[in-house]
Amino acid sequence: MHEIDSVLKAVKRVHFIGIGGSGMCPLAEILYNQGYSLSGSDNNETDTLARIRSMGIPVTLGQRAENIEGAEMIVYTAALLPDNPELVAAKASGIPCFERSKLLGAITRLYPDCIGVCGTHGKTTVCAMLTQVLIEGEKDPTAVIGGKLPLTGTNGIVGKSEHMVCESCEFVDTFLDLTPDVAVILNIDEDHLDYFKTLDNMKKSFVKFTSFATKKIIYNGDDPDSVEVVNEALKINPKPTVSFGFEPSNDYYPENIEMVNEFAHFDVMHRGEFLGRVELGIPGRHNIYNALAAFASAVHTGMAPADIIKGIQNFRGAGRRFEILAKLNGITVADDYAHHPKELEVTLETAMKMGYSKVWAVFQPFTYSRTKILFDEFVRVLKIPDRCVMTEIMGSREVNTFNIYTKDLAEQIPESVWFNTFEEVADYIVKNAAENDLVITLGCGDIYKAAKIIINLLEGKDN
């Protein structure tokens, strides 16, 4: 028994520090719907905070020691600094305190059919797509997703069925707090090496997560590292497996693939049997993998192939995943979360095949360690677009002991430019982009703000 599980059973009043965070809000909603009395605090007014308040949950703006009064259990976001006064008071109070991932783990154990989606790339897209398929298939799922699902406008939903879809992130091993019934493995690639140090260490964590699955493993049979992880996990805890991929040796695979302006149309095959033809509403050949993963997961819940296909075709992407934000003066502005070279590569190669006159990649490197360790790969993929515009590296939790700067990337990428501020980036783009161009902001930091400034400038130009 996990400590938080017994605490959660014993308490009625839970306080959330940072309740408005995109990862905290869905968990608060789930507990609220389970009958808990909640309170919360945050530092900024946001849409998610308004949503929390609309349920009648009291929220205090500003984080202070007195906010925790009356709480029997406290949940806090990992984004807090250690000297946050409310967090300091919480830890000194003797009230049981848990980081968000511990609560998410406890919630995964409340649902008899939790589908945990892990992998270096594609988690949010697959979780959002699968959630939409299950909603439209009237499966009434609960979901915790890493990006907004346009269908609901939220990062999560609370359903009344046994089914839960849970994005399971490997970052600092937080997915090891979760207990999935079905583990879905999309791919395994070198990332977060500041924490894992080596790919082998990373794979060991994936083996642990996969071995937790109580019912089934669904995995990418084309990815050798995923196959290796599954084989190791089965030695620890044997269970049924389902594979997907392009190779016909997989349980689910595509045939008769057509790329129509970079949108994939293909037949879904299951061990030689034709299940139906899919026309994806999200661009890129890589999304065939994501669709097959969602398809196999939906079959597990008992949905019919025709209903699954309908839901997949209705899906138009998750927030910040090749999200088209505006079309102004003939210029298309999009935003994408890609921050790892492999993600940048598939996103930019897709963009380059979509018929635009010129593709402008506006990239914000994220963390000094990733930029340093994967430097050559970043240089290679940032040469794909017609023009590359960059910002300075967003260090996030790191100090620049690596002596790495965006100018180092720019020196290796022909015709690239970089700026210190989003205003300078936006000004440069608006002066240089032309009709039928695509401008796509890329990164997992706050580069989406540059896209908003670009749109504002273009709207001003339009008037």
Beta strands, then each sheet from edge to edge (+ up, - down):
strand 1: 13-17
strand 2: 37-42
strand 3: 59-61
strand 4: 73-76
strand 5: 97-99
strand 6: 113-118
strand 7: 142-149
strand 8: 154-157
strand 9: 163-167
strand 10: 182-185
strand 11: 216-220
strand 12: 241-244
strand 13: 252-260
strand 14: 263-270
strand 15: 273-283
strand 16: 323-328
strand 17: 331-336
strand 18: 358-363
strand 19: 387-391
strand 20: 417-419
strand 21: 437-442
sheet 1: 3+ 2+ 1+ 4+ 5+
sheet 2: 8+ 7- 9- 6- 10- 11- 12-
sheet 3: 13+ 14- 15+
sheet 4: 16+ 17- 21- 18- 19- 20-
end
